[in-house]
Amino acid sequence: MSACWSEPDIARSVYEAASQVPRGMVSTYGDIAAALGDPAAARAVGEVLSRNPTPIAVPCHRVVYSTGRTGWYGGRGKGAERKVELLRSEGVEVEDGAVVDLPRHRFTGFSIDPALMALKAEQCAVRGRVVGTDGFGKLERVGGLDVSYSGERAFAALAVYDWTSGELVEERTAESVVRFPYIPTYLSYRELPALRPLVDPEKSIVYLIDGQGTLHPRGAGIASHMGVCLGVPTVGAAKSLLFGRVEGEGEEAPILVDGEVRGCRLGCGKKATYVSVGHRVSLGTGVSICRRFLERGIPRPLRRAHDLANQARRAAE
């Protein structure tokens, strides 16, 4: 992988944190997320622990909700009574499914690598390398990239269209193992490993990615991260707005960040695409490319990549 693209083992860090919670104590999913470097990862911590391959050895029963609710044990809707039983056996008082006097039992003294803090810094560094002007030569082909998931398997798809004729000229898929959980604002680390086999820097393709470019809290969503790390021209073409504010109504409206135009919404309501600079493609050109292929609010290369990824997933299930 590129030097600007880390692949931390978040699951291992989560298991390591859970293993540090002492007997008779509990921590919350948010406590572990904060130790990783970002409280926004609380839901991901819960998902990782729901797949814990070694219960008891990794005492995930000692991790509860911030309200003190004990929740499940071994996956959604499972093992609630068993979790309460284990906590009580260790001296933690539980009533009506919640830990009594949570502050007294709460452990937050983790000693783990704050991996998400490092990823934030990496994203900021990538933002500094984003080129927001056109730098790809003659526009010949436009490729859409998307990913579909089945458990811990990712099915990535590429659909390439000719710019002049608008015809589909190439499509490919690739399957891989998912090693990074879904955490808001960290989509790059989940999807880039799946998409990388489909990206060829030697081909004259501008890549549309179902995700953010510079319309991101740290200025480098997946479209920018891929563009910078793989050296290819990219455009962020997301189905939802992560960052910024849409100014105005109509089929085409600017998206502002701190009073500056940083993106554009094409379409309205649920049938809209939020366009932003990825890398080596200006906002104006990115909007023109998406507008050229727009069908029911989504550019055709992305719609085809979405369908293709889902087809690959269904065929494998």
Secondary structure, DSSP 4 states (H G I P E B T S, - for coil): --TT-----HHHHHHHHHHTSPTT-BEEHHHHHHHHT-GGGHHHHHHHHHT-SSBTTB-GGGEE-TTSB---SSSTT--HHHHHHHHHHTT--EETTEETTHHHHB--------HHHHHHHHHHHHHTT---S--SSS--EEEEEEEEEETTEEEEEEEEEETTT--EEEEEEEEEE--S---TT-HHHHHHHHHGGG--TTS-EEEEESS-SS-STTS--HHHHHHHHHT--EEEEESS--SSEE-S-SSEEEEEETTEEEEEEEEETTEEEEEEEEESS-HHHHHHHHHHHEETTEEHHHHHHHHHHHHHHHHH-
